[in-house]
Each structure stands twice: as C-alpha cells, then as structure tokens.
Amino acid sequence: MGTTTSAAAAPAADDTPLADVLVPWFRAHARDLPWRRPGTTPWGVLVSEIMLQQTPVARVEEPWRAWLERWPRPSAMAAAPAADVLRAWGKLGYPRRALRLHAAAQAIAADHDDVVPTDVDTLESLPGIGTYTARAVAAFAHGQRVPVVDTNVRRVVARAVHGRAGAGPAASRDLADVEALLPGARVTSAASDAADVTLAAPLAAPRDEDAATMSAALMELGATVCVARGPRCGGCPVVRLCAWQRLGRPAWDGPVPKAQTWAGTDRQVRGRLLDVLRGAPGPVTAEALEKAWLTDPAQRSRCLDSLLVDGLVEQLADGRFALPGEAGDVG
C-alpha cells in the first residue's frame, strides 16, 4: 500500500491544456483501426462499439469487417433471423451483445428511417444501448462534443489530472472530469480538485470534431501508453503535464481487481453449449448438449437454464433446443 502525497505538495504544473498535446498526438500516432477510417458509417461505428465491449481489439477487426460486408445497414441486420446473428457472433463472447445489437438494428430500421441517431438521448432509447455506447457513437460517428468515459479514460484522468495511480470505482463526477478536458471548456483545477493545472482551454475556433478527437485520444492513451500495469511514461506525450508524475508516481492504495478466470467457469460452459447450437443446421437434442460439458452435469444444467432465460436458446415443444427463431425447423 502506497501513501498518496497531497496535491498541494506537487511542483508547479505546466498550464498547457491536455487537448493541445493529445489531439495532435492522436492524429499522428493513433492505431489504424478500420472503424476509424474515413467513410465508416455511423452504423459501422455502432457495431464496433458493441463488439469492443470487454473484447480485445485484435479479436474484433475481422468479425467487424465480415459483419459490415454482410449487413452494411441496420435494416439488413434487422431482416436477418436472430439465429444467424448469433452464429455470426462466433467466439466474440458475451453473446447477449449480439441480440442487443439485433434489437437496436430493428429499432433503427423501423423508427429512424435506417439512420443511426445523432444525439445521446435518442441513442440511449434504443434497445440495449447504454450510456457509454450512446456517447461513443455520438462522438465518434457524429463528431459531437460529448464526454466518453471508459476504464482507460478514467485511468488517464486519475493520473494526469488527479495524481492518483488508479481510478477506483466509477463515480458520478467522471463525465464532468472528462468534459472539462474537451476543447472549448474553460475549467481549472479549482473546479475539479486537480493539482493547479488548467484542464482545458479553447483552441482557436474549437470544433466539435476536436472534442470528439480528444475523447478518442484519451481512450487511445489509456489503451496503449497509460496502461494499468507498467505504464509507458517514457513515451507518454503528456508526461510533463501529468499530476501523477509531479507527485512522484505514488503507489495505488485502493482495491486491486482480481484477475478474471475462464477455465471451468459458467461463461466457458455457456460458450460450449452455444458452440453446439451454432454448429448445427437446426435444433439439437438434449443428449447433444450433454456431450458439450461432461465435467459437471449440474453446472451444465444451470448454464443451459441461464441461456434460456437470456433468450439465447429456445426449447421446442418436442424437447429439442435451438437458437432463437429456429422453431420453424422442427420436422
């Protein structure tokens, strides 16, 4: 457990706005991800944001390309059976995301003329679209000036602005902290308890896309440089502005999250059961599902029940099991 030095003891801060450094850095050094390229539609951005939830970028790139080729518009996916969507989801994990995306596509096609909405409130009204995703789509697809906060962004703000090694639990102030960093805002540390640093000041004729780029830059910095373990401070573009550096990089004294396991978990068992159903041309018997997990029959039954509750699997009148919408295949 480290002892955190008080912000008042920190050396004087450089008052350069973080955006003045991070926006040019991002434009020069950001990863070349397909959903960031010119010409990507708002629908493509929405698909990427759903796929990237709790899934590494490397696992998303190829499925994303395949999905956009198969379903280039919300209406195309909306017309597809849910079973096809789940099969296409493959090994991305957390398959309920696929059903949520399918439901969102149906709502966009039916209620919004096949156009992904631009404002956060309307995006949040779509099935399965939460606050983070709505803000990410508004910023990255439509260039709006809205704060976008994920784990990486919270960690960058905790270090660079507040001088803490880690962000701790999500808090209501997170959005305000990030909004203060976006170009166009005049907010000083007194308003957000940072260490005598101007968080953001207007760039010359600030544009909404500058703010959207800043949101992406904060995320990119946290994902590639200001990482949770072993931050690469030597290559950080804002190291001279960082409150954590000025305080001597005090150690984290908060709770340390436990590493997630996979082998033997309910997530693995659910995945095995879904693999059987995705690989079959139609409904399968209970015996076929039993073979998917012989280690613990009680765990297998519990996981099958949870898949039924989540709407990822249906049980047919004849006792067989199927992906959603395949009941018509009963012969």
RAFENLIN-V685606 format. One record per backbone hydrogen bond with DSSP energy under -1.0 kcal/mol. NH is the residue of the N-H (numbers start at 1). CO is the residue of the C=O. E is the energy in kcal/mol with one decimal. If there is no record, write none. Layout:
BEGIN
nh:NH co:CO e:E
nh:NH co:CO e:E
END
This chain:
BEGIN
nh:9 co:6 e:-1.4
nh:10 co:7 e:-1.6
nh:21 co:18 e:-1.1
nh:22 co:18 e:-3.2
nh:23 co:19 e:-2.0
nh:25 co:21 e:-1.8
nh:26 co:22 e:-2.9
nh:27 co:23 e:-2.1
nh:28 co:24 e:-1.4
nh:29 co:25 e:-2.5
nh:30 co:26 e:-2.3
nh:33 co:31 e:-1.6
nh:36 co:33 e:-2.1
nh:37 co:34 e:-1.1
nh:40 co:37 e:-1.8
nh:45 co:41 e:-2.0
nh:46 co:42 e:-2.5
nh:47 co:43 e:-2.5
nh:48 co:44 e:-2.1
nh:49 co:45 e:-2.4
nh:50 co:46 e:-2.0
nh:51 co:47 e:-2.4
nh:52 co:48 e:-2.3
nh:55 co:52 e:-1.6
nh:60 co:57 e:-1.5
nh:61 co:57 e:-1.5
nh:64 co:60 e:-2.7
nh:65 co:61 e:-2.0
nh:66 co:62 e:-2.4
nh:67 co:63 e:-2.7
nh:68 co:64 e:-2.4
nh:69 co:65 e:-1.9
nh:70 co:66 e:-2.2
nh:71 co:67 e:-3.8
nh:77 co:73 e:-1.4
nh:78 co:74 e:-2.9
nh:79 co:75 e:-1.6
nh:80 co:77 e:-1.4
nh:85 co:81 e:-1.6
nh:86 co:82 e:-2.4
nh:87 co:83 e:-2.1
nh:88 co:84 e:-2.4
nh:89 co:85 e:-1.6
nh:92 co:89 e:-1.5
nh:97 co:94 e:-2.2
nh:98 co:95 e:-1.1
nh:99 co:95 e:-1.2
nh:100 co:96 e:-2.3
nh:101 co:97 e:-2.6
nh:102 co:98 e:-2.2
nh:103 co:99 e:-2.5
nh:104 co:100 e:-2.5
nh:105 co:101 e:-2.5
nh:106 co:102 e:-2.0
nh:107 co:103 e:-2.0
nh:108 co:104 e:-2.7
nh:109 co:105 e:-2.5
nh:110 co:106 e:-2.4
nh:111 co:107 e:-3.0
nh:112 co:108 e:-1.6
nh:114 co:108 e:-1.9
nh:115 co:112 e:-1.8
nh:123 co:119 e:-2.3
nh:124 co:120 e:-2.8
nh:126 co:123 e:-1.5
nh:129 co:126 e:-1.7
nh:134 co:130 e:-2.5
nh:135 co:131 e:-2.2
nh:136 co:132 e:-2.7
nh:137 co:133 e:-2.5
nh:138 co:134 e:-2.2
nh:139 co:135 e:-2.3
nh:140 co:136 e:-3.1
nh:141 co:137 e:-1.9
nh:142 co:137 e:-1.1
nh:143 co:139 e:-1.4
nh:144 co:138 e:-2.3
nh:146 co:144 e:-1.6
nh:154 co:150 e:-2.5
nh:155 co:151 e:-1.9
nh:156 co:152 e:-2.1
nh:157 co:153 e:-2.5
nh:158 co:154 e:-2.4
nh:159 co:155 e:-2.1
nh:160 co:156 e:-3.0
nh:161 co:157 e:-1.9
nh:162 co:157 e:-1.7
nh:163 co:159 e:-1.1
nh:164 co:158 e:-3.0
nh:174 co:171 e:-1.6
nh:177 co:173 e:-2.5
nh:178 co:174 e:-2.1
nh:179 co:175 e:-2.7
nh:180 co:176 e:-1.9
nh:181 co:178 e:-1.3
nh:185 co:182 e:-1.7
nh:187 co:200 e:-1.1
nh:191 co:188 e:-1.6
nh:193 co:189 e:-1.1
nh:195 co:161 e:-1.1
nh:196 co:194 e:-1.3
nh:199 co:187 e:-1.3
nh:200 co:187 e:-1.1
nh:206 co:203 e:-1.1
nh:211 co:207 e:-1.3
nh:212 co:208 e:-2.4
nh:213 co:209 e:-2.4
nh:214 co:210 e:-2.0
nh:215 co:211 e:-2.2
nh:216 co:212 e:-2.0
nh:217 co:213 e:-2.6
nh:218 co:214 e:-2.5
nh:219 co:215 e:-1.6
nh:220 co:216 e:-2.6
nh:221 co:217 e:-2.8
nh:222 co:218 e:-1.9
nh:223 co:219 e:-1.8
nh:224 co:220 e:-2.0
nh:225 co:221 e:-2.4
nh:226 co:221 e:-3.0
nh:227 co:225 e:-1.7
nh:232 co:225 e:-2.6
nh:233 co:231 e:-1.6
nh:235 co:232 e:-1.4
nh:236 co:233 e:-1.5
nh:239 co:236 e:-1.2
nh:241 co:238 e:-1.5
nh:243 co:160 e:-2.0
nh:244 co:159 e:-1.6
nh:246 co:242 e:-2.0
nh:247 co:243 e:-1.7
nh:248 co:245 e:-1.8
nh:249 co:244 e:-3.1
nh:265 co:262 e:-2.1
nh:269 co:265 e:-1.9
nh:270 co:266 e:-3.0
nh:271 co:267 e:-2.1
nh:272 co:268 e:-2.2
nh:273 co:269 e:-2.3
nh:274 co:270 e:-2.5
nh:275 co:271 e:-2.2
nh:276 co:272 e:-1.6
nh:277 co:273 e:-1.7
nh:278 co:274 e:-3.1
nh:279 co:275 e:-2.0
nh:284 co:321 e:-3.0
nh:289 co:285 e:-1.4
nh:290 co:286 e:-2.1
nh:291 co:287 e:-1.4
nh:292 co:289 e:-1.2
nh:293 co:290 e:-1.2
nh:300 co:296 e:-2.4
nh:301 co:297 e:-2.5
nh:302 co:298 e:-2.3
nh:303 co:299 e:-2.5
nh:304 co:300 e:-2.5
nh:305 co:301 e:-2.4
nh:306 co:302 e:-2.0
nh:307 co:303 e:-2.0
nh:308 co:304 e:-2.0
nh:309 co:305 e:-2.4
nh:310 co:306 e:-2.2
nh:312 co:307 e:-2.0
nh:313 co:307 e:-1.2
nh:314 co:322 e:-3.2
nh:316 co:320 e:-3.0
nh:319 co:316 e:-2.0
nh:321 co:284 e:-3.2
nh:322 co:314 e:-2.5
nh:326 co:323 e:-1.8
nh:329 co:326 e:-2.1
nh:330 co:327 e:-1.5
END
